[in-house]
Amino acid sequence: MTEYPSNINDTGDLNGQRESPLVSVIIPTYNRAEYVTLAIDSVLAQTYTDYEIIVVDDGSTDNTREVLASYMHRIKYIYQDNAGAYSARNLGIREAKGEWIALLDSDDRWLSEKLARQMECVYRTGIKACFTNSEFFDGEKLVERYPTKYKKTVNKEEVITDPFALFTIDGPPLTIVTMLAAKDLLEKVGRFDEKLRIGDDTRLIFSLALETPFVFIYSVQVIINCTKARGGLVNNSLRTIRERIPIQISILSETYFHKRQKSQAAIAGIRHRLGYALSRRAEIACIDKQYGNAKRFAKDALYFGNDLKTYMRSLAIWLWPQFAAYIYKSRWNRADRF
């Protein structure tokens, strides 16, 4: 296995070779006292130990501070007035001393080899952004996220020279909570847009894809909480979903027009996701009885989409929006549709 910089000696103890840690782990939290210690414990259990943990409390009104009292000697705790997840993440990145940034939501958790696998990958390949596979925990069992060729494989990894070619519906699950990225790269792309309430994690990943290849580790290293009781920084209500889809369309459109002259493979992936998002926007318009808008979005989805499911959904909405509204409305309560 390739060696990578660490301040760990043969016994696993810190040997003091550097004053600053190599990795900064940023954990934003808001009213998740029930979960946040599980996230922190998953970091403390890492086999790679050259890191700092920065917990940014985004104005919690529950007993988060009290719950974290016994961890204060192991973490850097920062409190700010409630400003949203992106603001909390940006504050953590600004305060970070490490050369590498890893983000973890306060109700998710890592497996013990996550940082070790990623640090070995980035130093062996020289690539500045690394993602891993993940699974959902629904409160009772683990659920695979993508039953595709990117299914969990223990020792497999892939260098993705053109990340945009993989941004399809059936592509690998590239998510912020599995990411390890160089701090200077995050600074270059501008971190998170704090004006947005949702969606800028996708924009950040796209911005990184314009600057660097990715490494994707096929094995599951992150468990994402998707229980119905989940609250705090992310709200999966219908109102939030209605807000999220237009933002996704905006981000995908910006990326499409930025990349269309550079890579046909990239454009195929972007068109795929843009067509899918437009078809979902048409679905929302149907449910809201905005049939003119539904037909317009469906027509755009037919132009951009390049998979059978998107095509069939869009064609049905374009031809029979009232009937499509009846069908989709009965299925809309599933919050994990997007």
N, C-alpha and C positions, 0 to 999 in steps of 0.2 A: 504493500500500500504506500502511495506517495506521502512523504512527510509534508506537513504544513505547519506554519509558525504557531507556536503555543508557548504559554509560560507555565506549562505543567511538567513536573519532573516525573521520574519513573514510578514514583509511588502515588501519583495522581494529585499531589499537593501543589499549590502555587509556589513557584520558585523565585518570583520577584524579578524576572528578567526585564519586564517593562512596568512602568508606572500605570499605564492605561490598559484596559482590557482590549482584546481584539474585536469582540462582538458586543454590540449593545442590543439588548432585547427590550422592545418597547411594548408595554401592555397598557392600553387605555381602558378605563373602566368607568361605568356609571350605574350605580345602584345594583351592583352584582355581588354583594357581600357573600351570597350563598355559593358563588362559583369562583371568585377571583383567586382564592387560595389554592384551588385545584390547578389553575393555570400556572401560578407561581411554582407550585410543587413540581409540575412537569418540567419546568426549566431547571430547577434545582436538582432534578434527577438525571440531567444530561451527562453522558459520558465525557463530553467535551466541556471543560469548565472555565475556559478563558473568556468570560463574559461578565457583563453587568446587567442588572435588571432595573429598568426604569418603569415604575408604575405611575401613570398620569391619571389622577382622579378628576374626572370632568364634572365636578360639582355634585357628587353623590349626596343624597339626603337620607340614605339608610345608614347602617352601622359599618360601612366599609372601613373607615379609619380605625375603628376599634378592632375589627377583625384582623387588620394588617399590623396591629401593634407588635405582635410577636415576630414579625418578619422585618422590622425596620432595620435590623443590623445586616440583613441580606439584600435589601433593595434600596433604591433611591426613590422616595415617595414625593410626588409633586401634586399639589392641589391647585386647581384653577376653577374659576366660575364656569358654569355650564356653557360650552361653546360648540359642542359637537365632536364626533369621533375624529374628523379630519384635523381639527384644531389640536386635539389631544395628541394625535400621532405626530403632528408637526412639532409640537413643543418637545415631545420626547426625542425626536430626531435632532432638534437644535441642541438639546442638553447632552446628547450622546457623546461619549469619549471614544467609542470604538471606530475602527475603520470599516466595519461591516454592520449592517442593520438587519435585524430580524423582527418581524411584527407578529404579535400574538393577541387575539381577542381574549377578553377576560373570562369568557365562559367556554373557551376551547382548550385543548391540551396537546402537547407534543409527546411523541414516543421518545424513548431515551437516547436513540442514536441520531436524532434529527440533525442537530448541529454538527456532529462529527462527520456524518455522511456529506453534508453540504460543504463544510470547510475543506474536506479532502477533495471534493469535486472542483471547487472554484480555484484552488491552488494548483491542482494538476492540469486543468484546462486553460487557466488564465481568463476565464469568462466572469463577468461581474454581476451576473444575476442567475440565481439557481432556485428552482421550484421543486416541490415533491408532490407525490400523490397524497390523497386524503380520503377519509370516509366520514359519513354522517353518523351521529348517534341520535336516534329518535326517542330516547328515553328508555328503550327496552333492548334494542339490538343495534349493531353496526350495519350500515347500508352502503354498498358500493356506489360511488358517485357516477362513474361513467363505464358501462359495460362494453368497452371498445378495445381496440388493440392496446390502449394505455392502461389496461387492467393491472392491478398490483403485481409486481414481479420483484422478488427480493433483491437481486443483485444487478438489475438492468438500469441503465441510464442512457440518455440521448442528448447529444449536443445539437441544438436547434439553431441552425445558422440564419434562417429567416423565420422568426417567430410568427409573423403574420400569416404564413402559409398554414399554420396550425389553428388559427382562430375560427374554427368551424364548430357547429353544434356538437359534433362527435369528437372534437379535439380533446387534448389533455386538460385536466382541471387546474388551470393556472390561477391561483388565488393569492391574495395578499398575505394570508396567515400561513402559507407554506413558503413564502419568499425569503431568501437571503440575498441582499444586494449591497454593493459597495456604497458607503455614505456619500462619497464624492459624486457618484452617478445620480443618486437621489437628489442631491443639491443641484446638479446640472439640469435635470428635468423639471425642477421647481417644486418638488414635494407634492403635497395634496392641495387642491383648491378648496379653501375653507368657506368659500361662498356657496358651495354645493352641500346639500344635506345628505345626498346619496349619490352613488354612481362614480365618484372620482377615483375609487380603487381601480375600476376598469380603465379609466383614462390614464392613470399612472402606469399600469402594466403596458398599455399601448405606447406610452411615451418612452418607457424603457426599451420596448421592442424596436423603436426607431434608432436606438443608440447602441445596442449590444445584442449578440446572440444570447440564447438562454441555455441552461442545462436543466433537463427534467429528469428527476429520479422517480422511477416507476413504483418503488415500494411505498406503502402508506407510512407516513411519518407524522401526520396531523389528524386528530379527531375533532370534527366540527360539531358543535352542539346545535341540533335542530329540533329540540323538544318544543312542544306547543307553549310551555310555560316560559320560554325564553323571553327576556325583556331587556331593556337598557338601550344600548347604542344602536341596535338594529330593530326596526319595526317592520314586520312582514304583513301588515294589514293591507286590505284592498286599496285604501287611500295611498299608502306608500308605493304599492305596485303600480298604480296609475301614474304616480310621479316618476317612478324609476324608468319605465319604458321610454317615454319621450327623451329622457336624458341619455339612455343607451343609444337611441337612434341618432341623437345629436353627436355623441362621441364617435360612433361608427361612421357617420357621414363625414365628419372632419377627417378621420383617418383615411377613409376611402379616397377622398379627393387629394389628400396629401401623398398617398402611396401609389395612385393608379398609373403614374408614368414610370414607376420604378421596378415593379415586380408583378408579373401576371399571376404567379403563385400566391402572392400576398393578396392580390385583389380578389382572387377566388374565395379565399377564406373570409375576407371582410364582407364580400357580397353575400356569402352564406349567412353570416350572423345578422347582417343588416336586413336581409329578406325575412329572416325569422322574426326579428324585432318588429318590423313593419306589419307582419301578419298578426302578431300579438296586439299591436296598436289598433289594427282593424277590428280585432275581436273585442277590445275594450269599447270601441266606438259602437259596435253592434249592441253590446249590453246596455250602453247608455242611450240607445235608440237614436244615435246620430248616424243614420244610414248613409247619408251623402259622404260624410267623412270616412265611414267604414269602407265604402266602395273605392274612395280615393286611395286610402292606405293599402287596401288589398291590391289595387292596380300597381302601385309602387312595389309591393312585395312580389308580385308576379314578375316584375322587371328585374329586381335584384336577386331574388331567391334562386337557388340552384339545387334544391333537394325536393324529393317527392312530397313529403309531409307539408312543407311550407307551401308548395304549389297547390296541393289539394285544398288546404285550409283557405288560402287566398282566393282560389277560384270559387269555392263555395260561398264565401262572403261577398265576392264581387257579383255573383249571379243571384244569390238568394239571401241578402243580409238579414231580413226579418226571421227567416227560418234558422239561420246560423245563430242569431241572438238567442232564440229559444233553446238551442242545443247547448251553447256555451254557458249561459247563465246558470244552468243547473250544475255545472262543474266548476264554477269559479271560486268556490270557497276553499279550494286546496291552496294553501299559502305557499307551497313549495313549487308552484308551476313555473316560476321564473328562476 
